[in-house]
Amino acid sequence: MKSNFSFNGYQIRSTVAMKRFWTLLSFTAMFCSVTGHGDILTGLRSWQNKKTESWIEFVYMKQRQERSWI
């Protein structure tokens, strides 16, 4: 689960940090499950695709703005 949500790079050194980490992880799993209509991985893939699409749109719009300056 940690690698699917890209949380595999975190190091936890206290019980408070562990509780916070599990809260964040649980919320993320619940959110992806709701948006994926019951399937966590479907929801996760959906949000990853939206992120990729918005990144491509961002790069396109920046390039377009730079050309308007010329």
C-alpha positions as CSV (number, residue, x, y, z in Angstrom):
1,M,0.0,0.0,0.0
2,K,2.9,2.4,0.8
3,S,4.4,2.0,-2.6
4,N,1.1,2.4,-4.5
5,F,0.5,5.8,-2.7
6,S,4.2,6.8,-3.0
7,F,4.6,6.9,0.8
8,N,7.6,4.4,0.7
9,G,10.2,7.2,1.2
10,Y,9.0,8.3,4.7
11,Q,10.8,7.4,7.9
12,I,8.8,7.6,11.1
13,R,10.6,8.0,14.4
14,S,7.8,8.7,17.0
15,T,4.4,7.3,17.8
16,V,2.8,10.7,17.0
17,A,4.4,10.7,13.6
18,M,3.1,7.1,13.1
19,K,-0.4,8.1,14.0
20,R,-0.3,11.1,11.6
21,F,1.1,8.9,8.8
22,W,-1.6,6.3,9.3
23,T,-4.3,9.0,9.4
24,L,-3.0,10.4,6.1
25,L,-2.7,7.0,4.5
26,S,-6.2,6.0,5.7
27,F,-7.7,9.3,4.3
28,T,-5.9,8.8,1.0
29,A,-7.1,5.2,0.7
30,M,-10.7,6.2,1.6
31,F,-10.7,9.1,-0.9
32,C,-9.4,7.0,-3.7
33,S,-11.9,4.3,-2.8
34,V,-14.8,6.7,-3.0
35,T,-13.6,8.3,-6.2
36,G,-12.9,4.9,-7.7
37,H,-16.4,3.6,-6.9
38,G,-15.2,1.1,-4.3
39,D,-11.8,0.2,-5.8
40,I,-8.8,2.0,-4.3
41,L,-6.5,1.4,-7.3
42,T,-9.1,2.6,-9.8
43,G,-9.4,5.8,-7.9
44,L,-5.7,6.2,-7.5
45,R,-5.1,5.7,-11.3
46,S,-7.9,8.2,-12.0
47,W,-6.2,10.9,-9.9
48,Q,-2.8,10.1,-11.4
49,N,-4.2,10.5,-14.9
50,K,-5.8,13.9,-13.9
51,K,-2.5,15.0,-12.4
52,T,-0.6,14.1,-15.7
53,E,-3.3,15.8,-17.8
54,S,-3.1,19.0,-15.7
55,W,0.8,18.9,-15.9
56,I,0.7,18.6,-19.7
57,E,-1.9,21.4,-19.9
58,F,0.3,23.6,-17.6
59,V,3.4,23.1,-19.8
60,Y,1.3,23.8,-22.9
61,M,-0.1,27.0,-21.5
62,K,3.3,28.3,-20.3
63,Q,4.8,27.7,-23.7
64,R,1.9,29.5,-25.2
65,Q,2.4,32.5,-22.9
66,E,6.1,32.7,-23.7
67,R,5.3,32.8,-27.4
68,S,2.9,35.7,-26.8
69,W,5.8,37.8,-25.3
70,I,7.8,37.6,-28.6
